[in-house]
């Protein structure tokens, strides 16, 4: 935390009625300059506290929430948590040492602990789970779509075997035949994109709105996804189209 105005708490039992706040608190009280708030008294319940310092705003909750007014009070009674900074090496031995010291001072209460970084990450556990599920479902949907597209292109190529043979006899090249097969599927991809892009934008915009701080949606991403869809479609259709285009036109015209 960065001190903007005033001072920090003194060591020992001093400043038991002192108060340090963040910028959001001074703004809520109507102060434009944090320095002007230093030295004022704040009624906290039935107790008057003296405001001795102001710190810069920082996120003390998850990024789903905006920065709200914060009061930091120094109390002279027992309670709360004991915060320890430990090294990552030999962590189990360090915890055993802390546990022995704890039980030596207070054997009537069990030694319970947690790591701050893990507690912090728990705020976004639901978002991480949602991300993994959506990524897996998206992968499955893409895979199923490609299988369906592969079957559609195979069916289309088999139904137009004679047509392709006639076009080859009249001098049609392999790229022209592949484009002929790709054109119909391309129109389907374009229509699907026109329908799904506004819906995708609405869903993404709604999800981003759950956060107080979020990035703007890059519209170029939709164009990239659309081009990738066309590319995958072309590669899938070209796989069967190339095989059909290379078939001897005589065999194609003889087949029923």
Secondary structure, 3 states (H helix, E strand, C coil): CCEEEECCCCCCCCCCCEEEEEHHHHHHCCCCCHHHHCCCEEEECCEEEEEEEEECCCCCCCCCCCCCCCEEECCCCCCCCCCCCCCCCCHHHHHHHHHHHHHHHCCCCCCCCCCHHHHHHHHHHHHHHHHHHHHHHHHHHHHHHHHHHHHHHHHHHHHCHHHHHHHHHCCCCHHHHHHHHHHHHHHHHHHHHHHHHHHHHHHHHHHHCCCCCCCCCCCHHHHHHHHHHHHHHHHHHHHHHHHHHCCCHHHHHHCC
